[in-house]
Amino acid sequence: MYLGIEIGGTKLQAGVGSGDGGPLLEVVRCQAQPSGGAAAILAQTAALARPLIEQHRPVFAGIGFGGPVDVDRGRTIRSHQVQGWEDFPLADWFRENLRLPAVLSNDSDAAGLAEARFGAGRGSRVVFYNNIGSGIGGALVVDGQLYCGGSGVASELGHLRPGLHCDTADQTVESIASGWAITQAARRRIERQGMAGAAELLSQCEGAPSRLDTRMIARAATAGDASAREAFDDAARVVGWALAQMITLVAPNVVVLGGGVSLVGEDLWLAPIRRYVERYVFPPAVGSYAILPAQLGEEVVLHGAIALAAGQPE
């Protein structure tokens, strides 16, 4: 039996399973406390994991971390949301504090591995996974194995810079198309257009733009609000462009779209992305790939982390 851990900027969860993609025996989760930095999140992680370790006696742990990691050394490189994770020896911390050997991965890599082996990409040789929530991640899986590149950091779709004018590190796909960026774009539209031009958006947030989130924007778009639909379409275009570059270079059989933003559905997200990919991809590649929604839901990172743990030599 194996332990899986997801450490994100806003969510923590732990689960126990066999690593074959079947139902997890037990899952526990809580809201992360990012204001307390890495130390507070480590304390929460230990509180979640210890009862599972005591009850199920897993032999190895897999960790999906919300940020870039050094896979070979088992160290986090940084978190873009939480302080204190710079060059932190997370795998060693697990061994020392929870008495369990551990393998570390980026959370998108863990999710991508799970979707490739057990989810929407199952049975396909080359699978690219893209998740969009507060940030944007990616993972490439070839023949059921993660591709981590020469340095351990690969497939960072959200950190592509869409255009030669994007010459600073903050001008990225993520800065335009993440859930946070979609929300910021909708707020800017309200500021420009006021009540007359964004009535439905204002109705969704009860007149307080600071309360807007992507779910509210999606509801406004579904109700016909042009500003809300434009916010999603602008993001879908950038994501479609980025995926087209990836498809041109890597030629996956399946592209899996996950993360919270993808839950807004076919009309607002999946269909526009498919159209934009076809517009920007290398023409001979058109029709050689499928773009599918993720299947494994909220436990996808746990499934991937457990699969990584199960693949470690004893």
Contacts in CASP RR format, 6 or more apart in sequence:
PFRMAT RR
TARGET T0000
AUTHOR 0000-0000-0000
METHOD contacts of the structure
MODEL  1
MYLGIEIGGTKLQAGVGSGDGGPLLEVVRCQAQPSGGAAAILAQTAALAR
PLIEQHRPVFAGIGFGGPVDVDRGRTIRSHQVQGWEDFPLADWFRENLRL
PAVLSNDSDAAGLAEARFGAGRGSRVVFYNNIGSGIGGALVVDGQLYCGG
SGVASELGHLRPGLHCDTADQTVESIASGWAITQAARRRIERQGMAGAAE
LLSQCEGAPSRLDTRMIARAATAGDASAREAFDDAARVVGWALAQMITLV
APNVVVLGGGVSLVGEDLWLAPIRRYVERYVFPPAVGSYAILPAQLGEEV
VLHGAIALAAGQPE
1 16 0 8 1.000
1 17 0 8 1.000
1 18 0 8 1.000
1 25 0 8 1.000
1 56 0 8 1.000
1 57 0 8 1.000
1 58 0 8 1.000
1 59 0 8 1.000
2 16 0 8 1.000
2 17 0 8 1.000
2 18 0 8 1.000
2 19 0 8 1.000
2 58 0 8 1.000
2 59 0 8 1.000
2 60 0 8 1.000
2 61 0 8 1.000
2 62 0 8 1.000
2 306 0 8 1.000
2 309 0 8 1.000
2 310 0 8 1.000
3 14 0 8 1.000
3 15 0 8 1.000
3 16 0 8 1.000
3 49 0 8 1.000
3 52 0 8 1.000
3 53 0 8 1.000
3 56 0 8 1.000
3 58 0 8 1.000
3 60 0 8 1.000
3 61 0 8 1.000
3 62 0 8 1.000
3 100 0 8 1.000
3 306 0 8 1.000
3 309 0 8 1.000
4 14 0 8 1.000
4 15 0 8 1.000
4 16 0 8 1.000
4 17 0 8 1.000
4 61 0 8 1.000
4 62 0 8 1.000
4 63 0 8 1.000
4 64 0 8 1.000
4 302 0 8 1.000
4 304 0 8 1.000
4 305 0 8 1.000
4 306 0 8 1.000
4 309 0 8 1.000
5 12 0 8 1.000
5 13 0 8 1.000
5 14 0 8 1.000
5 15 0 8 1.000
5 45 0 8 1.000
5 48 0 8 1.000
5 49 0 8 1.000
5 61 0 8 1.000
5 62 0 8 1.000
5 63 0 8 1.000
5 64 0 8 1.000
5 302 0 8 1.000
5 305 0 8 1.000
6 12 0 8 1.000
6 13 0 8 1.000
6 14 0 8 1.000
6 63 0 8 1.000
6 64 0 8 1.000
6 107 0 8 1.000
6 110 0 8 1.000
6 301 0 8 1.000
6 302 0 8 1.000
6 305 0 8 1.000
7 32 0 8 1.000
7 41 0 8 1.000
7 45 0 8 1.000
7 63 0 8 1.000
7 64 0 8 1.000
7 65 0 8 1.000
7 66 0 8 1.000
7 107 0 8 1.000
8 32 0 8 1.000
8 41 0 8 1.000
8 65 0 8 1.000
8 66 0 8 1.000
8 79 0 8 1.000
8 81 0 8 1.000
8 82 0 8 1.000
8 107 0 8 1.000
9 32 0 8 1.000
9 34 0 8 1.000
9 41 0 8 1.000
9 66 0 8 1.000
9 79 0 8 1.000
9 81 0 8 1.000
9 82 0 8 1.000
9 134 0 8 1.000
10 31 0 8 1.000
10 32 0 8 1.000
10 34 0 8 1.000
10 81 0 8 1.000
10 134 0 8 1.000
11 29 0 8 1.000
11 31 0 8 1.000
11 32 0 8 1.000
12 29 0 8 1.000
12 30 0 8 1.000
12 31 0 8 1.000
12 32 0 8 1.000
12 41 0 8 1.000
12 44 0 8 1.000
12 45 0 8 1.000
12 48 0 8 1.000
13 27 0 8 1.000
13 28 0 8 1.000
13 29 0 8 1.000
13 30 0 8 1.000
13 48 0 8 1.000
13 298 0 8 1.000
13 299 0 8 1.000
13 301 0 8 1.000
13 302 0 8 1.000
14 27 0 8 1.000
14 28 0 8 1.000
14 29 0 8 1.000
14 45 0 8 1.000
14 48 0 8 1.000
14 49 0 8 1.000
14 52 0 8 1.000
14 302 0 8 1.000
15 24 0 8 1.000
15 25 0 8 1.000
15 26 0 8 1.000
15 27 0 8 1.000
15 28 0 8 1.000
15 52 0 8 1.000
15 299 0 8 1.000
15 302 0 8 1.000
15 306 0 8 1.000
16 24 0 8 1.000
16 25 0 8 1.000
16 26 0 8 1.000
16 52 0 8 1.000
16 56 0 8 1.000
16 58 0 8 1.000
16 306 0 8 1.000
17 24 0 8 1.000
17 25 0 8 1.000
17 58 0 8 1.000
17 306 0 8 1.000
18 306 0 8 1.000
18 310 0 8 1.000
19 303 0 8 1.000
19 304 0 8 1.000
19 306 0 8 1.000
19 307 0 8 1.000
19 309 0 8 1.000
19 310 0 8 1.000
20 118 0 8 1.000
20 310 0 8 1.000
21 114 0 8 1.000
21 117 0 8 1.000
21 118 0 8 1.000
21 303 0 8 1.000
21 306 0 8 1.000
21 307 0 8 1.000
22 118 0 8 1.000
22 303 0 8 1.000
24 299 0 8 1.000
24 302 0 8 1.000
24 303 0 8 1.000
24 306 0 8 1.000
25 56 0 8 1.000
26 52 0 8 1.000
26 55 0 8 1.000
26 56 0 8 1.000
27 299 0 8 1.000
27 302 0 8 1.000
28 48 0 8 1.000
28 51 0 8 1.000
28 52 0 8 1.000
29 48 0 8 1.000
30 44 0 8 1.000
30 48 0 8 1.000
32 41 0 8 1.000
32 44 0 8 1.000
32 82 0 8 1.000
33 40 0 8 1.000
33 41 0 8 1.000
33 44 0 8 1.000
34 40 0 8 1.000
34 41 0 8 1.000
34 81 0 8 1.000
34 82 0 8 1.000
36 83 0 8 1.000
37 82 0 8 1.000
37 83 0 8 1.000
37 84 0 8 1.000
38 79 0 8 1.000
38 82 0 8 1.000
38 83 0 8 1.000
38 84 0 8 1.000
38 85 0 8 1.000
38 88 0 8 1.000
39 84 0 8 1.000
41 82 0 8 1.000
42 93 0 8 1.000
42 97 0 8 1.000
46 97 0 8 1.000
46 98 0 8 1.000
49 61 0 8 1.000
49 98 0 8 1.000
50 98 0 8 1.000
52 58 0 8 1.000
53 98 0 8 1.000
53 99 0 8 1.000
53 100 0 8 1.000
58 100 0 8 1.000
58 309 0 8 1.000
59 101 0 8 1.000
59 314 0 8 1.000
60 100 0 8 1.000
60 101 0 8 1.000
60 102 0 8 1.000
60 103 0 8 1.000
60 309 0 8 1.000
60 310 0 8 1.000
60 312 0 8 1.000
60 314 0 8 1.000
61 94 0 8 1.000
61 98 0 8 1.000
61 100 0 8 1.000
61 101 0 8 1.000
61 102 0 8 1.000
61 103 0 8 1.000
61 305 0 8 1.000
61 309 0 8 1.000
62 102 0 8 1.000
62 103 0 8 1.000
62 104 0 8 1.000
62 105 0 8 1.000
62 110 0 8 1.000
62 305 0 8 1.000
62 306 0 8 1.000
62 308 0 8 1.000
62 309 0 8 1.000
63 90 0 8 1.000
63 91 0 8 1.000
63 94 0 8 1.000
63 102 0 8 1.000
63 103 0 8 1.000
63 104 0 8 1.000
63 105 0 8 1.000
63 305 0 8 1.000
64 104 0 8 1.000
64 105 0 8 1.000
64 106 0 8 1.000
64 107 0 8 1.000
64 109 0 8 1.000
64 110 0 8 1.000
64 301 0 8 1.000
64 304 0 8 1.000
64 305 0 8 1.000
65 76 0 8 1.000
65 79 0 8 1.000
65 85 0 8 1.000
65 90 0 8 1.000
65 104 0 8 1.000
65 105 0 8 1.000
65 106 0 8 1.000
65 107 0 8 1.000
66 79 0 8 1.000
66 106 0 8 1.000
66 107 0 8 1.000
66 108 0 8 1.000
67 76 0 8 1.000
67 77 0 8 1.000
67 78 0 8 1.000
67 79 0 8 1.000
67 80 0 8 1.000
67 85 0 8 1.000
67 106 0 8 1.000
67 107 0 8 1.000
68 76 0 8 1.000
68 77 0 8 1.000
68 78 0 8 1.000
68 106 0 8 1.000
68 153 0 8 1.000
68 156 0 8 1.000
69 75 0 8 1.000
69 76 0 8 1.000
69 77 0 8 1.000
69 90 0 8 1.000
69 104 0 8 1.000
69 105 0 8 1.000
69 106 0 8 1.000
69 152 0 8 1.000
69 153 0 8 1.000
70 76 0 8 1.000
70 77 0 8 1.000
70 152 0 8 1.000
71 103 0 8 1.000
71 104 0 8 1.000
71 105 0 8 1.000
71 148 0 8 1.000
71 152 0 8 1.000
72 152 0 8 1.000
73 89 0 8 1.000
74 89 0 8 1.000
74 90 0 8 1.000
74 91 0 8 1.000
74 92 0 8 1.000
74 103 0 8 1.000
74 104 0 8 1.000
75 87 0 8 1.000
75 88 0 8 1.000
75 89 0 8 1.000
75 90 0 8 1.000
75 91 0 8 1.000
75 104 0 8 1.000
76 85 0 8 1.000
76 86 0 8 1.000
76 87 0 8 1.000
76 88 0 8 1.000
76 90 0 8 1.000
76 104 0 8 1.000
77 85 0 8 1.000
77 86 0 8 1.000
77 87 0 8 1.000
77 153 0 8 1.000
78 85 0 8 1.000
78 86 0 8 1.000
78 87 0 8 1.000
79 85 0 8 1.000
80 135 0 8 1.000
81 134 0 8 1.000
90 102 0 8 1.000
90 104 0 8 1.000
91 101 0 8 1.000
91 102 0 8 1.000
91 103 0 8 1.000
91 104 0 8 1.000
94 100 0 8 1.000
94 101 0 8 1.000
94 102 0 8 1.000
95 101 0 8 1.000
95 102 0 8 1.000
101 312 0 8 1.000
102 309 0 8 1.000
103 308 0 8 1.000
103 309 0 8 1.000
103 312 0 8 1.000
105 113 0 8 1.000
105 146 0 8 1.000
105 304 0 8 1.000
105 305 0 8 1.000
105 308 0 8 1.000
106 139 0 8 1.000
106 153 0 8 1.000
107 301 0 8 1.000
108 129 0 8 1.000
108 131 0 8 1.000
108 137 0 8 1.000
108 138 0 8 1.000
108 139 0 8 1.000
108 155 0 8 1.000
109 138 0 8 1.000
109 139 0 8 1.000
109 146 0 8 1.000
109 148 0 8 1.000
109 155 0 8 1.000
110 139 0 8 1.000
110 300 0 8 1.000
110 301 0 8 1.000
110 303 0 8 1.000
110 304 0 8 1.000
110 305 0 8 1.000
110 307 0 8 1.000
110 308 0 8 1.000
111 129 0 8 1.000
111 131 0 8 1.000
111 139 0 8 1.000
111 258 0 8 1.000
111 294 0 8 1.000
111 296 0 8 1.000
111 300 0 8 1.000
111 301 0 8 1.000
111 304 0 8 1.000
112 127 0 8 1.000
112 129 0 8 1.000
112 138 0 8 1.000
112 139 0 8 1.000
112 141 0 8 1.000
112 146 0 8 1.000
112 256 0 8 1.000
112 300 0 8 1.000
112 304 0 8 1.000
113 139 0 8 1.000
113 141 0 8 1.000
113 144 0 8 1.000
113 146 0 8 1.000
113 304 0 8 1.000
113 307 0 8 1.000
113 308 0 8 1.000
114 296 0 8 1.000
114 300 0 8 1.000
114 301 0 8 1.000
114 303 0 8 1.000
114 304 0 8 1.000
114 307 0 8 1.000
115 121 0 8 1.000
115 127 0 8 1.000
115 129 0 8 1.000
115 256 0 8 1.000
115 258 0 8 1.000
115 294 0 8 1.000
115 295 0 8 1.000
115 296 0 8 1.000
115 300 0 8 1.000
116 122 0 8 1.000
116 124 0 8 1.000
116 127 0 8 1.000
116 129 0 8 1.000
116 139 0 8 1.000
116 141 0 8 1.000
116 144 0 8 1.000
116 256 0 8 1.000
117 141 0 8 1.000
117 144 0 8 1.000
117 304 0 8 1.000
117 307 0 8 1.000
118 296 0 8 1.000
118 303 0 8 1.000
118 307 0 8 1.000
119 256 0 8 1.000
119 294 0 8 1.000
119 295 0 8 1.000
119 296 0 8 1.000
120 254 0 8 1.000
120 256 0 8 1.000
120 292 0 8 1.000
120 293 0 8 1.000
120 294 0 8 1.000
120 295 0 8 1.000
121 127 0 8 1.000
121 253 0 8 1.000
121 254 0 8 1.000
121 256 0 8 1.000
121 292 0 8 1.000
124 252 0 8 1.000
124 253 0 8 1.000
124 254 0 8 1.000
125 142 0 8 1.000
125 143 0 8 1.000
125 253 0 8 1.000
126 140 0 8 1.000
126 141 0 8 1.000
126 142 0 8 1.000
126 250 0 8 1.000
126 251 0 8 1.000
126 252 0 8 1.000
126 253 0 8 1.000
126 254 0 8 1.000
127 140 0 8 1.000
127 141 0 8 1.000
127 144 0 8 1.000
127 252 0 8 1.000
127 253 0 8 1.000
127 254 0 8 1.000
127 255 0 8 1.000
127 256 0 8 1.000
128 138 0 8 1.000
128 139 0 8 1.000
128 140 0 8 1.000
128 141 0 8 1.000
128 155 0 8 1.000
128 243 0 8 1.000
128 246 0 8 1.000
128 247 0 8 1.000
128 250 0 8 1.000
128 252 0 8 1.000
128 254 0 8 1.000
128 255 0 8 1.000
128 256 0 8 1.000
129 138 0 8 1.000
129 139 0 8 1.000
129 140 0 8 1.000
129 141 0 8 1.000
129 255 0 8 1.000
129 256 0 8 1.000
129 258 0 8 1.000
129 294 0 8 1.000
130 136 0 8 1.000
130 137 0 8 1.000
130 138 0 8 1.000
130 157 0 8 1.000
130 239 0 8 1.000
130 243 0 8 1.000
130 255 0 8 1.000
130 256 0 8 1.000
130 257 0 8 1.000
130 258 0 8 1.000
131 137 0 8 1.000
131 138 0 8 1.000
131 257 0 8 1.000
131 258 0 8 1.000
131 259 0 8 1.000
131 260 0 8 1.000
131 262 0 8 1.000
131 294 0 8 1.000
132 177 0 8 1.000
132 178 0 8 1.000
132 179 0 8 1.000
132 239 0 8 1.000
132 257 0 8 1.000
132 258 0 8 1.000
132 259 0 8 1.000
132 260 0 8 1.000
132 261 0 8 1.000
132 262 0 8 1.000
133 178 0 8 1.000
133 179 0 8 1.000
133 180 0 8 1.000
133 214 0 8 1.000
133 259 0 8 1.000
133 260 0 8 1.000
133 261 0 8 1.000
134 178 0 8 1.000
134 179 0 8 1.000
134 180 0 8 1.000
135 158 0 8 1.000
135 174 0 8 1.000
135 178 0 8 1.000
135 179 0 8 1.000
135 180 0 8 1.000
136 157 0 8 1.000
136 158 0 8 1.000
136 173 0 8 1.000
136 174 0 8 1.000
136 177 0 8 1.000
136 178 0 8 1.000
136 239 0 8 1.000
137 155 0 8 1.000
137 156 0 8 1.000
137 157 0 8 1.000
137 158 0 8 1.000
137 174 0 8 1.000
138 155 0 8 1.000
138 156 0 8 1.000
138 157 0 8 1.000
138 158 0 8 1.000
139 146 0 8 1.000
139 155 0 8 1.000
140 146 0 8 1.000
140 147 0 8 1.000
140 154 0 8 1.000
140 155 0 8 1.000
140 250 0 8 1.000
140 252 0 8 1.000
141 147 0 8 1.000
146 308 0 8 1.000
147 154 0 8 1.000
147 155 0 8 1.000
148 154 0 8 1.000
157 173 0 8 1.000
157 242 0 8 1.000
157 243 0 8 1.000
157 246 0 8 1.000
158 172 0 8 1.000
158 173 0 8 1.000
158 174 0 8 1.000
158 177 0 8 1.000
158 178 0 8 1.000
158 242 0 8 1.000
159 169 0 8 1.000
159 172 0 8 1.000
159 173 0 8 1.000
159 174 0 8 1.000
160 172 0 8 1.000
160 173 0 8 1.000
160 242 0 8 1.000
160 245 0 8 1.000
161 167 0 8 1.000
161 171 0 8 1.000
161 172 0 8 1.000
161 173 0 8 1.000
162 171 0 8 1.000
162 172 0 8 1.000
162 173 0 8 1.000
162 176 0 8 1.000
162 238 0 8 1.000
162 241 0 8 1.000
162 242 0 8 1.000
165 171 0 8 1.000
166 172 0 8 1.000
173 238 0 8 1.000
173 239 0 8 1.000
173 241 0 8 1.000
173 242 0 8 1.000
174 181 0 8 1.000
175 181 0 8 1.000
176 234 0 8 1.000
176 235 0 8 1.000
176 238 0 8 1.000
177 234 0 8 1.000
177 235 0 8 1.000
177 236 0 8 1.000
177 238 0 8 1.000
177 239 0 8 1.000
177 242 0 8 1.000
178 235 0 8 1.000
178 261 0 8 1.000
179 214 0 8 1.000
179 235 0 8 1.000
179 260 0 8 1.000
179 261 0 8 1.000
181 235 0 8 1.000
182 214 0 8 1.000
182 217 0 8 1.000
182 231 0 8 1.000
182 232 0 8 1.000
182 235 0 8 1.000
182 261 0 8 1.000
183 212 0 8 1.000
183 213 0 8 1.000
183 214 0 8 1.000
183 217 0 8 1.000
185 231 0 8 1.000
185 234 0 8 1.000
185 235 0 8 1.000
186 198 0 8 1.000
186 201 0 8 1.000
186 209 0 8 1.000
186 212 0 8 1.000
186 217 0 8 1.000
186 227 0 8 1.000
186 228 0 8 1.000
186 231 0 8 1.000
187 209 0 8 1.000
187 210 0 8 1.000
187 212 0 8 1.000
189 198 0 8 1.000
189 201 0 8 1.000
189 227 0 8 1.000
189 230 0 8 1.000
189 231 0 8 1.000
190 198 0 8 1.000
190 201 0 8 1.000
190 202 0 8 1.000
190 209 0 8 1.000
190 227 0 8 1.000
191 209 0 8 1.000
193 227 0 8 1.000
194 202 0 8 1.000
195 202 0 8 1.000
197 226 0 8 1.000
197 227 0 8 1.000
198 225 0 8 1.000
198 227 0 8 1.000
198 228 0 8 1.000
199 225 0 8 1.000
200 220 0 8 1.000
200 223 0 8 1.000
200 224 0 8 1.000
200 225 0 8 1.000
200 228 0 8 1.000
201 209 0 8 1.000
201 212 0 8 1.000
201 216 0 8 1.000
201 217 0 8 1.000
201 220 0 8 1.000
201 225 0 8 1.000
201 227 0 8 1.000
201 228 0 8 1.000
202 209 0 8 1.000
203 220 0 8 1.000
204 212 0 8 1.000
204 216 0 8 1.000
204 217 0 8 1.000
204 219 0 8 1.000
204 220 0 8 1.000
205 211 0 8 1.000
205 212 0 8 1.000
205 216 0 8 1.000
214 260 0 8 1.000
214 261 0 8 1.000
214 264 0 8 1.000
215 264 0 8 1.000
217 228 0 8 1.000
217 231 0 8 1.000
217 232 0 8 1.000
218 228 0 8 1.000
218 232 0 8 1.000
218 264 0 8 1.000
218 268 0 8 1.000
220 227 0 8 1.000
220 228 0 8 1.000
221 228 0 8 1.000
221 229 0 8 1.000
221 231 0 8 1.000
221 232 0 8 1.000
221 264 0 8 1.000
221 268 0 8 1.000
222 267 0 8 1.000
222 268 0 8 1.000
229 268 0 8 1.000
232 264 0 8 1.000
232 268 0 8 1.000
232 269 0 8 1.000
232 272 0 8 1.000
233 272 0 8 1.000
235 261 0 8 1.000
236 268 0 8 1.000
236 269 0 8 1.000
236 272 0 8 1.000
236 273 0 8 1.000
236 276 0 8 1.000
237 272 0 8 1.000
237 276 0 8 1.000
239 273 0 8 1.000
239 276 0 8 1.000
240 273 0 8 1.000
240 276 0 8 1.000
240 277 0 8 1.000
240 280 0 8 1.000
241 276 0 8 1.000
241 280 0 8 1.000
243 255 0 8 1.000
243 273 0 8 1.000
243 277 0 8 1.000
243 291 0 8 1.000
244 276 0 8 1.000
244 277 0 8 1.000
244 279 0 8 1.000
244 280 0 8 1.000
244 281 0 8 1.000
244 282 0 8 1.000
245 280 0 8 1.000
246 252 0 8 1.000
246 255 0 8 1.000
247 255 0 8 1.000
247 277 0 8 1.000
247 281 0 8 1.000
247 282 0 8 1.000
247 285 0 8 1.000
247 289 0 8 1.000
248 281 0 8 1.000
248 282 0 8 1.000
248 285 0 8 1.000
251 285 0 8 1.000
251 288 0 8 1.000
251 289 0 8 1.000
252 289 0 8 1.000
253 288 0 8 1.000
253 289 0 8 1.000
253 290 0 8 1.000
254 289 0 8 1.000
254 290 0 8 1.000
254 291 0 8 1.000
254 292 0 8 1.000
255 277 0 8 1.000
255 289 0 8 1.000
255 290 0 8 1.000
255 291 0 8 1.000
255 292 0 8 1.000
256 292 0 8 1.000
256 293 0 8 1.000
256 294 0 8 1.000
257 269 0 8 1.000
257 270 0 8 1.000
257 273 0 8 1.000
257 291 0 8 1.000
257 292 0 8 1.000
257 293 0 8 1.000
257 294 0 8 1.000
258 293 0 8 1.000
258 294 0 8 1.000
258 300 0 8 1.000
259 294 0 8 1.000
261 269 0 8 1.000
262 269 0 8 1.000
262 270 0 8 1.000
262 293 0 8 1.000
262 294 0 8 1.000
265 293 0 8 1.000
270 291 0 8 1.000
270 293 0 8 1.000
273 291 0 8 1.000
274 291 0 8 1.000
277 291 0 8 1.000
278 286 0 8 1.000
294 300 0 8 1.000
296 303 0 8 1.000
END
